[in-house]
């Protein structure tokens, strides 16, 4: 029997890997393309979540952590691909993982109101 929650969870994970390419990633993993209205809603939701992560400093922390693990792997001579090529993959994975943890209620984001106000003023 198909566990629809798991299927939706996987689809969202692939969508969160990239605002621009998430639909393509999901399709590559066997998911059907959504209707135009669902596609637009998904794109808005994914972009909004990425914006939240940028705004709250989460993306910066994920990026730094990705660099650190790649530095470790490079230092231990375990990389066959240049770390600059792997960094976007590690960051996308980190963002998708954080989102999954949020979706499952394992973590909560406490919004930094000052960051929100500063972000609005920068636009």
Rosetta blueprint (number, residue, H / E / L):
1 X L
2 X L
3 X L
4 X H
5 X H
6 X H
7 X H
8 X H
9 X H
10 X H
11 X H
12 X H
13 X H
14 X H
15 X H
16 X H
17 X L
18 X L
19 X L
20 X L
21 X L
22 X H
23 X H
24 X H
25 X H
26 X H
27 X H
28 X H
29 X L
30 X L
31 X L
32 X L
33 X L
34 X L
35 X L
36 X H
37 X H
38 X H
39 X H
40 X H
41 X H
42 X H
43 X H
44 X H
45 X H
46 X H
47 X H
48 X H
49 X H
50 X H
51 X H
52 X H
53 X H
54 X H
55 X H
56 X L
57 X L
58 X H
59 X H
60 X H
61 X H
62 X H
63 X H
64 X H
65 X H
66 X H
67 X H
68 X H
69 X H
70 X H
71 X H
72 X H
73 X H
74 X H
75 X H
76 X L
77 X L
78 X L
79 X L
80 X L
81 X L
82 X L
83 X H
84 X H
85 X H
86 X H
87 X H
88 X H
89 X H
90 X H
91 X H
92 X H
93 X H
94 X H
95 X H
96 X H
97 X H
98 X H
99 X H
100 X H
101 X H
102 X H
103 X H
104 X L
105 X L
106 X L
107 X L
108 X L
109 X L
110 X L
111 X L
112 X L
113 X H
114 X H
115 X H
116 X H
117 X H
118 X H
119 X H
120 X H
121 X H
122 X H
123 X L
